[in-house]
Amino acid sequence: MNLSKETLNSMIEKIQRNADMFYQQNKQEAFDLFGNLINDISELSAQIFAWKNTNPASDFDETKYLSVLTEAMNALEAKDEVLLADILNYDLTEIYETIQKQL
């Protein structure tokens, strides 16, 4: 599957739904959604890196992207659901929106 604006938009919507569940303290549903979201992020990451390889002039910052994903995992390990939601909803979404503008 190729990276597209629609794919990124769909991911942003999933992230927002998942973050909302964390903010509302619906932990069971939030973690159920997060399990699926992790798989989706993994698949999307592969598409993003493939896109970056064919578009080296893009301003996609791989280091920042990996740092944001690491921060999200650290928040998960610390059981800080609000921080995890913030990272997903603001930092990760911002990266996906930036890529979306370049497509």
C-alpha positions as CSV (number, residue, x, y, z in Angstrom):
1,M,0.0,0.0,0.0
2,N,1.3,3.5,-0.9
3,L,1.3,6.4,1.5
4,S,-1.6,8.7,0.8
5,K,-3.3,11.7,2.3
6,E,-6.3,9.5,3.0
7,T,-4.2,6.9,4.9
8,L,-2.7,9.7,7.0
9,N,-6.1,11.3,7.6
10,S,-7.5,7.9,8.7
11,M,-4.6,7.4,11.1
12,I,-5.0,10.9,12.6
13,E,-8.7,10.2,13.2
14,K,-7.8,6.9,14.9
15,I,-5.3,8.6,17.1
16,Q,-7.8,11.3,18.1
17,R,-10.4,8.6,19.0
18,N,-7.8,6.7,21.0
19,A,-6.6,9.8,22.8
20,D,-10.1,10.8,23.7
21,M,-10.6,7.4,25.3
22,F,-7.5,7.9,27.4
23,Y,-8.6,11.4,28.4
24,Q,-12.0,10.1,29.4
25,Q,-10.4,7.5,31.6
26,N,-12.0,4.6,29.6
27,K,-8.8,2.6,30.1
28,Q,-10.0,-0.8,28.9
29,E,-11.4,0.5,25.7
30,A,-8.4,2.9,25.3
31,F,-5.9,0.1,25.6
32,D,-8.0,-2.2,23.3
33,L,-7.9,0.6,20.7
34,F,-4.2,1.2,21.4
35,G,-3.3,-2.4,20.6
36,N,-4.8,-2.0,17.1
37,L,-3.2,1.5,16.8
38,I,0.3,0.1,17.4
39,N,-0.1,-2.2,14.5
40,D,-1.5,0.6,12.3
41,I,1.4,2.9,13.3
42,S,3.9,0.1,12.5
43,E,2.4,-0.4,9.0
44,L,2.2,3.3,8.4
45,S,5.8,3.8,9.5
46,A,6.9,1.3,6.9
47,Q,5.0,3.3,4.3
48,I,6.5,6.6,5.5
49,F,10.1,5.3,5.4
50,A,9.5,3.9,1.9
51,W,8.1,7.3,0.8
52,K,11.1,9.1,2.4
53,N,13.5,6.9,0.5
54,T,11.8,7.9,-2.8
55,N,11.4,11.5,-1.8
56,P,14.7,12.5,-0.2
57,A,14.0,16.2,-0.6
58,S,11.1,15.9,1.9
59,D,11.6,17.6,5.3
60,F,10.5,14.4,7.2
61,D,12.7,14.2,10.3
62,E,13.2,10.5,11.0
63,T,15.0,11.2,14.3
64,K,12.1,13.3,15.6
65,Y,9.6,10.7,14.5
66,L,11.4,7.9,16.2
67,S,11.9,10.1,19.3
68,V,8.1,10.7,19.5
69,L,7.4,7.0,19.2
70,T,10.0,6.3,21.9
71,E,8.3,9.0,24.2
72,A,5.0,7.3,23.6
73,M,6.4,3.9,24.6
74,N,8.0,5.5,27.7
75,A,4.7,7.0,28.7
76,L,3.0,3.6,28.2
77,E,5.6,1.9,30.4
78,A,5.2,4.6,33.1
79,K,1.4,4.0,32.9
80,D,0.9,7.7,32.2
81,E,-2.2,7.5,30.0
82,V,-2.7,11.3,29.8
83,L,0.9,11.8,28.7
84,L,0.5,9.0,26.1
85,A,-2.6,10.6,24.8
86,D,-0.9,14.0,24.6
87,I,2.0,12.6,22.7
88,L,-0.2,10.7,20.3
89,N,-2.7,13.5,19.9
90,Y,-0.3,16.4,19.5
91,D,3.2,15.3,18.6
92,L,2.5,12.3,16.4
93,T,-0.5,13.9,14.7
94,E,1.7,17.0,14.0
95,I,4.2,14.8,12.2
96,Y,1.5,13.0,10.2
97,E,-0.1,16.4,9.2
98,T,3.3,17.7,8.1
99,I,3.8,14.6,5.8
100,Q,0.3,14.9,4.5
101,K,1.0,18.5,3.3
102,Q,4.0,17.1,1.3
103,L,2.0,14.5,-0.6
